[in-house]
Amino acid sequence: MKKNGFQWLRMMMAVVLGTGFIGSALGQGYVYGPADKDYVGYLFAYFKGNAVEDEAVCYAISTDGYNYRALNGNKPVLDSKQISTTGGVRDPHILRGEDGRSFYMVITDMTSSKGWDSNRAMILLKSDDLVNWKHSVINIQQRYKGQDDLKRVWAPQTIFDPAAGKYMVYWSMQHGNGPDIIYYAYANADFTDFEGEPKVLFIPKNGTSCIDGDIINKNGLFHLFYKTEGNGNGIKLALTDSLTSGKWIEQPGYKQQTRDAVEGSSVFKLSHSDKYILTYDVYGKGKYQFCESYDLDRFKVIDQEVTMDFHPRHGSIIPLSRKELIALTTKWGTPEGMDLTFKKNPVLDGFYADPDVLYSNKTKKYYIYPTSDGFDGWGGYYFKTFSSENLKDWKDEGVILDLKKDVPWGPRHAWAPTITEKKIKNDYKYYYYFTAAQKIGVAVSDLPTGPFKDSGKPLIDFKPEGVKGGQEIDPAVFNDPKSGKSYLYWGNGYLAVAELNKDMVSIKKNTIKVLTPDKTFREGVYVIYRNGTYYFLWSEDDTRSENYSVRYGTSKSPFGPIDIPANNRILTKDPTKGIYGTGHNSVLQIPGKDEWYIVYHRFNYPKGIEMGDAAGFNREVCIDPLLFDNEGKILPVIPSH
């Protein structure tokens, strides 16, 4: 690429990013699903060959991006006859949605037995789990006027266009004796149809045919890999900073690393790495080739590192989280010889922090109520909850309180919630205390999953008498099994407590007391009761520090005073494991048992320690056993992966 052209694209992208197009397109919705840190494997979607029975979607999985094993015995995972109009499908392309919980697949509706110029349609599919798909067929010739001379519709793919805030489907078409041209159209919100007419996305300046377009966004630059059909039969590259501008910078040379004819390129980023993998179908030799690159310009063959127990044709590869990989192998079985032993932490996909844990007697499930993390400067504005029946598999139950919509007195900084279940007139109610705009509020629901209704005003928006610094944040609710009374604790830089009234949405102000245990107290208090002793746990240091840790003290009363035992730091970093910033915890007792767990957050693994202050608002939630010795002292927690 010419140096001035490259610099021009970089400059233009800086302008685009500066306008906030991408941020505005993605920043309005709630975040679901995994982040890059959560990926533990890969899904390869492919078809097998030109026989009708081989023109179907098949799946393979990998744990490292190099070694793949077929699912379902290399048999189709979707019935082509059920989803296509021709009886066959080819070229499956899967995209993970921007919302983190949707998947989009587009495939060619075609069987080659009817001829290479026989098809006019593609299939759009959408799924929430990669197993169950809803589909729609779009026959271009029937859907649009002026398509009488349309000969073929090949190899559709999908990409999210941040400038439009929509999903773009692009594919190649040939009309009459003209060249194959790559067109595009935006999908509707349901991914069942197109909005508007197909438009030209790309055609080389020399006007020759191009097919099998594959676009990847790297640092704001869109890299289009395409096949020069009938004109070299190789893979070329063009770049742009705006998908629909028509302004592409075509790169010289071919990107495939073989002299054999190739097609169906697909590029994916290797998880936890700066490396990209380019794959393509060496169709004349019946093999697939893998190449690696860091800049998407220079590629090196890595076939010697790749193994497959199947022979794929034109497909695509996406990363998978632990939950997704388990779901796929639960449906179609684990391929023989694959080891799917996973780390147990973090327990939630994505970025979350300040977890509060609850066992619901009403639903017989466990729940985690965290801060929604991953927002610059702790700028989250909504709360979610996650449910589990076994403390291992957690379901995202969605947003339970949105400060912008539900809490007009505090529409920002949704931090560090706490919850309790109380039996009221033979039924359970849930009282949810939360931080909003550095004040503490309370919301109520009949279910642990909400919806929660805010009381309409702050519960704590003042400093206790004698306190000058700190913030009114980090509430913790505690039901005293001895007295039956309920208490609310809070504070950053200081620790305060007040008895809650029976309505659970107001406090007895004459009971407010400052309990700050010592100078190590920063925030995040949590109180439990065991064998006649009240345990107070709190966080030391700053959540942006790798030394963020948990200490504890004991008392004979929920009102203190708090005794500080020797060696009372019970949870801290473990550099040998790459674990840092462990703190802000809650504690779970398994009902009816002397079995306890500590639920806490840490820097995200493995990149958090490299993020500086940003590690303090890109955290993840973990669970480990909490053990006591014979004297009732809390033993040091061993933080685990």
PAKOL-398637 format. One line per 10 residues: number of its first residue (from 0); their letters; for each residue x, y, z of C-alpha. Coordinates in Angstrom, 1 decimal. Example, Ala and Ser with C-alpha at 12.3 -4.5 7.8 and 13.67 -1.06 7.14 Angstrom:
BEGIN
0) AS) 12.3 -4.5 7.8; 13.7 -1.1 7.1
! end
This chain:
BEGIN
0) MKKNGFQWLR) 0.0 0.0 0.0; 1.3 3.5 -0.7; 2.4 5.3 2.4; 0.3 8.4 1.7; -2.8 6.3 1.1; -2.3 4.5 4.4; -1.8 7.7 6.3; -4.9 9.2 4.6; -7.0 6.3 5.8; -5.6 6.5 9.3
10) MMMAVVLGTG) -6.3 10.3 9.4; -9.9 9.8 8.1; -10.6 7.1 10.7; -9.4 9.5 13.5; -11.9 12.0 12.2; -14.7 9.3 12.1; -13.9 8.1 15.6; -13.7 11.7 16.9; -17.3 12.3 15.8; -18.5 9.4 18.0
20) FIGSALGQGY) -20.2 7.5 15.2; -19.2 4.2 16.6; -19.8 5.1 20.1; -23.3 6.5 19.4; -24.2 3.4 17.4; -23.1 0.9 20.1; -23.4 2.9 23.3; -27.2 3.1 23.7; -28.0 -0.6 24.2; -27.4 -2.9 27.1
30) VYGPADKDYV) -24.4 -5.2 27.0; -24.8 -8.9 27.0; -22.6 -12.0 26.5; -18.9 -12.6 26.5; -15.9 -10.3 25.9; -12.7 -11.3 24.2; -11.3 -12.4 27.6; -14.1 -15.0 27.9; -13.4 -16.9 24.7; -12.1 -20.4 25.1
40) GYLFAYFKGN) -12.7 -21.9 21.7; -13.9 -21.6 18.2; -16.8 -22.6 15.9; -16.1 -23.5 12.3; -19.2 -23.5 10.1; -18.7 -25.1 6.7; -20.2 -27.3 3.9; -18.6 -30.4 2.5; -18.9 -30.6 -1.2; -20.8 -30.5 -4.5
50) AVEDEAVCYA) -22.9 -33.6 -3.9; -26.4 -32.5 -2.9; -26.1 -34.4 0.5; -22.9 -32.4 1.2; -24.5 -29.0 0.5; -25.5 -28.4 4.1; -24.3 -26.6 7.2; -21.9 -28.5 9.3; -20.1 -27.5 12.5; -16.6 -28.2 14.0
60) ISTDGYNYRA) -15.1 -26.9 17.2; -11.6 -26.0 18.4; -10.1 -24.9 21.7; -7.0 -23.3 20.2; -8.0 -22.0 16.7; -5.7 -24.6 15.0; -7.0 -28.0 15.8; -10.6 -28.7 14.8; -12.9 -31.6 15.3; -16.3 -32.1 13.6
70) LNGNKPVLDS) -19.5 -32.0 15.7; -22.4 -34.4 15.1; -20.1 -36.9 13.4; -19.5 -34.5 10.5; -23.2 -34.6 9.6; -25.3 -31.5 9.0; -26.6 -29.5 12.0; -29.3 -27.9 9.8; -31.6 -29.6 7.3; -31.0 -27.9 3.9
80) KQISTTGGVR) -34.4 -29.1 2.7; -36.1 -27.3 5.6; -34.4 -23.9 5.1; -33.7 -23.6 1.4; -35.7 -23.4 -1.8; -33.2 -25.5 -3.9; -32.6 -28.3 -1.4; -29.0 -27.3 -0.8; -26.9 -24.6 0.9; -23.3 -23.5 0.6
90) DPHILRGEDG) -20.9 -20.9 2.0; -22.2 -20.5 5.6; -21.0 -17.3 7.3; -21.7 -16.7 11.0; -21.4 -13.3 12.7; -21.7 -12.6 16.4; -24.1 -9.7 17.0; -23.2 -6.4 18.6; -25.6 -7.1 21.5; -23.5 -10.1 22.5
100) RSFYMVITDM) -26.4 -12.5 22.6; -27.5 -12.8 18.9; -25.9 -14.6 16.0; -26.5 -14.0 12.3; -25.9 -16.6 9.6; -26.2 -16.1 5.8; -25.8 -18.8 3.3; -26.1 -19.4 -0.5; -29.4 -21.1 -1.4; -28.0 -23.3 -4.1
110) TSSKGWDSNR) -27.2 -26.8 -5.2; -24.4 -27.1 -7.8; -26.1 -30.0 -9.4; -28.5 -27.6 -11.1; -25.6 -25.5 -12.6; -23.5 -22.6 -11.4; -25.9 -20.1 -12.8; -29.0 -21.7 -11.3; -29.6 -19.8 -8.1; -31.2 -16.5 -7.3
120) AMILLKSDDL) -31.6 -16.6 -3.5; -29.8 -16.4 -0.2; -31.0 -17.4 3.3; -30.8 -15.2 6.4; -30.8 -16.9 9.8; -30.8 -15.6 13.3; -30.1 -17.4 16.6; -29.6 -16.8 20.3; -27.7 -20.0 21.0; -26.1 -21.3 17.7
130) VNWKHSVINI) -28.3 -24.3 17.9; -31.8 -23.1 17.1; -32.1 -20.9 14.0; -35.0 -18.9 12.5; -34.7 -18.4 8.8; -35.9 -16.3 5.9; -35.3 -16.8 2.2; -34.6 -13.7 0.0; -35.0 -14.4 -3.7; -33.4 -11.3 -5.3
140) QQRYKGQDDL) -35.1 -11.9 -8.6; -38.6 -12.1 -7.0; -37.9 -9.5 -4.4; -36.8 -6.7 -6.7; -37.8 -5.4 -10.1; -35.3 -5.2 -13.0; -33.6 -8.5 -12.1; -34.7 -10.5 -15.2; -31.1 -11.1 -16.4; -29.8 -12.1 -12.9
150) KRVWAPQTIF) -27.8 -15.3 -13.3; -26.5 -16.1 -9.8; -26.4 -14.9 -6.1; -23.3 -16.1 -4.4; -21.6 -16.3 -1.0; -23.4 -13.7 1.3; -21.8 -12.4 4.4; -22.7 -10.0 7.2; -21.0 -7.2 9.0; -22.2 -4.5 11.4
160) DPAAGKYMVY) -21.8 -1.0 9.9; -21.2 1.3 12.8; -21.9 4.4 10.7; -25.4 3.2 9.9; -26.0 1.3 13.2; -27.3 -1.6 11.1; -26.2 -5.1 9.8; -25.0 -5.0 6.2; -25.4 -8.2 4.1; -23.1 -8.3 1.1
170) WSMQHGNGPD) -22.8 -10.8 -1.7; -21.8 -11.2 -5.3; -24.2 -11.2 -8.3; -23.8 -11.6 -12.0; -26.3 -10.1 -14.5; -26.2 -11.3 -18.1; -22.7 -11.4 -19.5; -21.5 -8.7 -17.1; -18.9 -9.2 -14.3; -19.7 -10.6 -10.9
180) IIYYAYANAD) -20.1 -7.5 -8.6; -20.3 -7.3 -4.8; -23.5 -5.7 -3.7; -25.0 -4.9 -0.3; -28.2 -4.2 1.5; -29.0 -3.4 5.1; -31.1 -6.0 7.0; -34.1 -5.1 8.9; -34.2 -5.2 12.7; -35.5 -8.8 12.7
190) FTDFEGEPKV) -32.9 -10.0 10.2; -35.7 -11.4 8.0; -35.6 -9.0 5.0; -33.7 -6.1 3.4; -34.3 -2.4 3.6; -34.1 -0.8 0.2; -32.6 -1.9 -3.1; -29.3 -3.8 -3.4; -26.4 -1.3 -4.1; -22.9 -1.8 -5.4
200) LFIPKNGTSC) -20.4 -2.2 -2.6; -17.3 -3.0 -4.6; -16.0 -3.7 -8.0; -12.3 -3.5 -8.9; -11.1 -0.5 -10.9; -10.3 -2.8 -13.8; -14.0 -3.9 -13.9; -13.3 -7.6 -13.7; -15.3 -10.1 -11.7; -15.0 -10.4 -7.9
210) IDGDIINKNG) -16.8 -12.8 -5.6; -16.5 -14.3 -2.1; -16.2 -11.0 -0.3; -15.0 -11.2 3.3; -14.8 -8.0 5.4; -13.1 -7.6 8.8; -12.9 -4.4 10.8; -9.4 -3.8 12.2; -8.9 -0.6 14.2; -11.6 1.2 12.2
220) LFHLFYKTEG) -10.3 0.2 8.8; -12.5 -2.3 6.8; -10.4 -4.9 5.1; -12.2 -6.5 2.1; -10.7 -9.8 1.0; -12.2 -11.0 -2.4; -11.6 -13.5 -5.1; -10.8 -12.3 -8.6; -13.1 -14.7 -10.4; -12.0 -15.6 -13.9
230) NGNGIKLALT) -9.1 -13.2 -13.6; -6.4 -14.9 -11.6; -8.6 -16.9 -9.3; -6.8 -15.4 -6.3; -7.5 -13.4 -3.2; -7.0 -9.7 -3.2; -7.4 -7.0 -0.6; -9.0 -3.5 -0.6; -9.4 -1.0 2.3; -11.8 1.7 3.2
240) DSLTSGKWIE) -12.8 3.6 6.3; -16.5 3.9 5.1; -18.3 0.9 3.8; -20.7 2.6 1.6; -18.5 5.4 0.3; -17.3 3.6 -2.8; -13.8 4.7 -2.0; -11.6 1.7 -1.7; -7.8 1.5 -1.9; -6.9 -1.7 -3.7
250) QPGYKQQTRD) -3.8 -3.4 -2.6; -1.3 -4.9 -5.1; -0.7 -8.6 -5.4; -2.5 -11.6 -4.1; -2.9 -12.7 -0.4; -3.1 -16.5 -0.8; 0.1 -18.3 -0.2; -0.2 -20.9 -2.9; -0.1 -21.1 -6.7; -3.2 -23.2 -6.7
260) AVEGSSVFKL) -6.7 -21.7 -7.4; -8.5 -20.7 -4.2; -11.8 -19.3 -3.1; -13.9 -18.6 0.0; -11.5 -16.7 2.2; -12.4 -16.0 5.8; -10.4 -14.0 8.3; -10.8 -14.2 12.1; -8.9 -12.8 15.0; -7.2 -15.3 17.3
270) SHSDKYILTY) -8.5 -14.7 20.9; -6.2 -13.2 23.5; -3.7 -12.4 20.7; -2.9 -9.7 18.1; -2.7 -12.4 15.5; -5.2 -12.9 12.6; -5.8 -16.1 10.8; -6.7 -16.2 7.1; -8.3 -19.3 5.8; -9.3 -20.2 2.2
280) DVYGKGKYQF) -10.6 -23.2 0.2; -8.0 -24.7 -2.2; -10.9 -26.2 -4.0; -8.9 -27.9 -6.8; -6.8 -29.9 -4.3; -9.6 -30.6 -1.9; -7.9 -28.9 1.0; -8.1 -25.9 3.2; -5.1 -23.6 3.9; -4.5 -21.5 7.1
290) CESYDLDRFK) -2.2 -18.5 7.1; -1.3 -16.1 9.9; -0.7 -12.3 10.0; -0.4 -9.4 12.4; -1.1 -6.6 9.9; -3.6 -8.3 7.5; -1.1 -7.5 4.7; 1.7 -10.1 5.0; 0.7 -13.7 5.6; 2.6 -16.9 6.5
300) VIDQEVTMDF) 1.3 -20.5 5.9; 0.8 -22.4 9.1; -0.7 -25.6 7.7; 1.8 -27.6 9.8; 0.1 -26.4 12.9; -3.5 -27.2 11.8; -5.4 -30.4 12.1; -9.0 -31.3 11.0; -10.8 -34.7 11.0; -13.1 -33.5 8.1
310) HPRHGSIIPL) -12.7 -31.8 4.7; -14.4 -28.4 4.7; -15.5 -26.2 1.9; -16.0 -22.4 2.0; -16.9 -21.6 5.6; -16.3 -19.2 8.5; -14.9 -19.2 12.0; -16.0 -17.3 15.1; -14.8 -17.4 18.8; -16.8 -19.2 21.5
320) SRKELIALTT) -17.2 -18.6 25.2; -17.2 -21.5 27.7; -21.0 -21.4 27.9; -21.4 -21.5 24.2; -19.0 -24.3 23.7; -20.7 -26.3 26.4; -24.1 -25.7 24.7; -22.8 -27.0 21.4; -21.3 -30.1 22.8; -24.4 -30.7 25.0
330) KWGTPEGMDL) -26.4 -30.7 21.8; -24.1 -32.7 19.5; -21.6 -34.4 21.8; -18.0 -33.8 22.5; -15.7 -35.0 19.7; -13.6 -38.0 20.6; -10.2 -37.0 21.9; -11.1 -33.4 22.8; -10.4 -32.1 26.3; -13.0 -29.6 27.4
340) TFKKNPVLDG) -11.8 -28.9 30.9; -12.3 -25.3 31.6; -11.3 -22.8 34.3; -14.0 -22.1 36.8; -13.5 -18.4 37.1; -14.8 -15.9 36.1; -18.3 -17.2 36.5; -20.0 -14.4 34.5; -19.2 -13.6 30.8; -18.4 -10.0 30.2
350) FYADPDVLYS) -17.3 -7.1 32.5; -19.0 -7.0 35.9; -18.0 -6.0 39.4; -19.1 -5.4 43.1; -21.1 -8.7 43.1; -23.9 -9.2 45.7; -25.1 -12.8 46.0; -28.5 -14.1 47.1; -30.2 -17.5 47.6; -33.9 -17.1 46.9
360) NKTKKYYIYP) -36.2 -19.3 49.0; -39.0 -18.4 46.5; -37.3 -19.8 43.4; -34.7 -22.1 44.9; -32.0 -20.5 42.8; -28.9 -18.4 43.4; -28.6 -14.9 42.1; -25.7 -12.5 41.5; -26.4 -8.7 41.4; -23.3 -6.9 40.1
370) TSDGFDGWGG) -22.3 -3.5 38.9; -22.4 -3.4 35.0; -18.8 -2.7 34.3; -16.8 -1.9 31.2; -17.8 1.7 31.0; -15.1 4.4 31.1; -14.9 6.0 34.6; -17.5 3.7 36.1; -20.1 5.3 33.8; -22.6 2.4 33.9
380) YYFKTFSSEN) -26.3 3.3 34.2; -28.2 0.0 34.6; -28.2 -3.1 36.8; -28.6 -6.7 35.8; -29.0 -10.0 37.6; -27.8 -13.5 36.8; -29.4 -16.8 38.1; -28.0 -20.2 38.7; -29.1 -23.6 40.1; -25.6 -24.9 40.7
390) LKDWKDEGVI) -23.3 -21.9 41.2; -21.5 -22.8 37.9; -23.9 -22.1 35.1; -25.2 -18.6 35.2; -28.1 -17.2 33.1; -28.3 -13.5 32.2; -31.7 -12.5 33.4; -31.4 -9.1 31.8; -31.7 -5.5 33.1; -33.7 -5.1 36.4
400) LDLKKDVPWG) -33.2 -1.4 36.9; -32.2 1.4 34.5; -31.2 4.6 36.2; -31.9 6.7 33.1; -35.5 5.4 32.8; -36.4 4.4 36.4; -34.5 6.6 38.8; -34.9 10.4 37.9; -33.2 11.5 41.1; -30.0 9.5 40.2
410) PRHAWAPTIT) -29.7 8.8 36.5; -25.9 7.9 36.5; -23.2 5.9 38.2; -25.0 2.6 38.8; -22.7 1.0 41.4; -22.4 -1.7 44.0; -26.0 -3.0 44.7; -27.1 -5.3 47.5; -30.3 -7.2 48.0; -32.3 -9.1 50.6
420) EKKIKNDYKY) -35.3 -11.4 50.6; -38.0 -10.9 53.3; -41.1 -12.9 53.9; -44.1 -10.5 54.0; -47.6 -11.9 54.6; -46.7 -15.5 53.5; -44.9 -14.3 50.4; -41.4 -13.1 49.6; -40.4 -9.6 48.6; -37.1 -8.4 47.4
430) YYYFTAAQKI) -35.5 -5.2 48.6; -32.7 -3.9 46.3; -30.4 -1.2 47.6; -28.2 0.5 45.0; -25.8 3.4 44.4; -27.0 6.1 42.0; -25.2 9.4 41.5; -23.2 8.8 44.7; -26.4 8.4 46.7; -28.1 5.2 47.9
440) GVAVSDLPTG) -31.6 4.3 46.8; -33.9 1.3 47.3; -36.3 -0.5 44.9; -38.8 -3.3 45.5; -40.0 -6.3 43.6; -42.0 -9.5 44.1; -39.4 -11.5 42.2; -35.6 -11.7 42.4; -35.4 -11.0 38.7; -37.6 -7.9 39.0
450) PFKDSGKPLI) -38.8 -5.7 37.6; -37.8 -3.4 40.5; -39.7 -0.2 41.3; -37.7 2.6 42.8; -39.0 4.2 46.0; -38.9 7.6 44.3; -36.2 9.3 46.4; -32.7 8.6 47.9; -32.5 6.6 51.1; -29.0 7.9 52.0
460) DFKPEGVKGG) -27.9 11.2 50.6; -26.1 12.7 53.6; -23.0 12.1 55.6; -23.3 10.8 59.1; -22.5 13.2 61.9; -18.7 13.7 62.3; -17.9 12.4 58.8; -16.3 14.9 56.4; -14.8 12.9 53.5; -15.8 9.8 51.5
470) QEIDPAVFND) -18.9 9.0 49.5; -22.3 7.6 50.2; -21.9 4.4 48.2; -21.6 0.7 48.5; -24.7 -0.4 50.6; -24.9 -3.8 52.3; -28.1 -5.1 53.8; -28.0 -7.6 56.7; -30.8 -9.5 58.4; -29.8 -10.4 62.0
480) PKSGKSYLYW) -30.9 -14.0 62.7; -30.7 -13.2 66.5; -33.0 -10.2 66.7; -34.9 -10.4 63.4; -33.9 -6.8 62.7; -32.5 -5.6 59.4; -29.6 -3.2 59.0; -28.1 -1.2 56.2; -24.3 -0.5 56.0; -22.7 1.9 53.6
490) GNGYLAVAEL) -19.7 4.2 53.1; -16.5 4.9 51.2; -13.7 6.2 53.4; -15.9 5.5 56.4; -18.3 2.7 57.5; -21.8 3.6 58.8; -24.8 1.6 59.9; -28.5 2.2 60.5; -31.4 0.0 61.5; -34.0 -0.3 58.7
500) NKDMVSIKKN) -37.7 0.2 59.5; -40.0 -2.7 59.0; -41.0 -1.3 55.7; -37.4 -1.9 54.6; -37.4 1.3 52.5; -36.6 3.8 55.3; -34.1 3.9 58.2; -34.3 4.8 61.8; -32.1 7.9 61.7; -31.6 7.9 65.4
510) TIKVLTPDKT) -29.7 4.5 65.1; -27.1 5.8 62.7; -23.6 4.9 63.9; -20.1 5.2 62.4; -18.2 1.9 62.7; -15.1 2.5 60.7; -12.8 -0.4 61.8; -9.4 1.0 61.1; -7.4 2.9 58.4; -7.4 -0.1 56.0
520) FREGVYVIYR) -11.2 0.4 55.5; -11.9 1.8 52.0; -15.3 0.5 50.9; -17.4 -2.5 50.1; -18.5 -3.8 53.5; -20.3 -7.1 53.8; -21.7 -8.6 57.1; -22.4 -12.3 57.9; -23.3 -14.2 61.1; -21.8 -17.6 62.0
530) NGTYYFLWSE) -21.8 -19.5 65.3; -22.6 -16.4 67.4; -20.1 -14.1 65.7; -20.7 -11.2 63.4; -18.1 -11.0 60.6; -17.4 -7.7 58.9; -15.6 -7.9 55.5; -14.3 -4.9 53.6; -12.1 -3.8 50.8; -8.7 -2.1 51.2
540) DDTRSENYSV) -6.9 0.2 48.8; -8.4 1.4 45.4; -10.3 -0.8 42.9; -7.9 0.5 40.3; -4.9 -0.9 42.2; -3.6 -4.4 41.8; -3.3 -4.5 45.6; -7.1 -4.1 46.1; -7.9 -6.7 48.7; -10.3 -7.9 51.4
550) RYGTSKSPFG) -9.8 -7.8 55.2; -12.2 -8.7 58.0; -13.0 -8.1 61.6; -15.5 -9.6 64.1; -18.0 -8.4 66.6; -20.6 -9.5 69.1; -23.1 -7.1 67.7; -24.2 -5.8 64.3; -23.5 -2.4 65.7; -19.9 -3.2 66.6
560) PIDIPANNRI) -17.4 -2.4 68.0; -15.3 -4.4 65.4; -12.3 -6.3 66.7; -9.4 -6.7 64.3; -7.7 -10.0 64.3; -4.0 -10.5 63.4; -3.3 -11.3 59.8; -6.8 -10.3 58.8; -6.2 -9.8 55.1; -8.0 -12.9 53.6
570) LTKDPTKGIY) -8.1 -12.2 49.9; -5.4 -10.6 47.8; -3.6 -10.8 44.4; -1.6 -13.8 43.2; 0.9 -12.7 40.6; 2.0 -16.2 40.0; -1.5 -16.9 38.5; -1.9 -13.4 36.9; -4.7 -12.6 39.4; -4.9 -9.0 40.6
580) GTGHNSVLQI) -7.2 -6.5 42.1; -9.3 -9.0 44.2; -11.9 -7.2 46.3; -15.4 -5.9 46.9; -17.0 -9.1 48.0; -20.2 -10.6 49.2; -20.6 -14.0 51.0; -23.0 -16.9 50.3; -24.0 -19.6 52.8; -25.5 -22.7 51.3
590) PGKDEWYIVY) -28.9 -23.0 52.9; -28.8 -25.4 55.9; -25.1 -26.0 55.7; -21.9 -24.6 57.2; -20.7 -24.2 53.6; -19.6 -20.7 52.5; -18.4 -19.0 49.4; -16.9 -15.6 48.7; -18.1 -13.8 45.6; -15.8 -11.0 44.5
600) HRFNYPKGIE) -14.3 -9.1 41.5; -10.8 -8.9 40.1; -9.0 -7.3 37.2; -10.1 -9.1 34.0; -7.8 -11.9 33.0; -5.3 -11.9 31.4; -5.1 -8.3 30.0; -6.3 -6.4 33.1; -2.9 -5.9 34.6; -1.8 -4.2 31.4
610) MGDAAGFNRE) -4.7 -1.7 31.4; -3.6 0.8 34.0; -6.4 2.7 35.7; -8.9 1.2 33.2; -8.5 -2.2 34.9; -10.6 -0.6 37.7; -13.7 -0.4 35.5; -13.1 -3.5 33.4; -13.5 -6.2 36.1; -14.9 -9.7 36.3
620) VCIDPLLFDN) -16.8 -11.7 38.9; -15.3 -14.8 40.6; -16.4 -17.3 43.3; -14.2 -19.3 45.6; -14.7 -21.2 48.9; -14.6 -19.3 52.2; -13.2 -21.5 55.0; -13.0 -21.1 58.7; -10.6 -22.7 61.2; -11.6 -24.4 64.5
630) EGKILPVIPS) -11.4 -21.0 66.3; -13.7 -19.3 63.8; -11.0 -17.3 62.1; -11.4 -16.9 58.3; -8.7 -18.7 56.5; -6.9 -17.0 53.6; -8.8 -17.4 50.3; -6.9 -19.0 47.4; -8.1 -17.1 44.3; -8.5 -19.5 41.4
640) H) -8.9 -19.5 37.7
! end
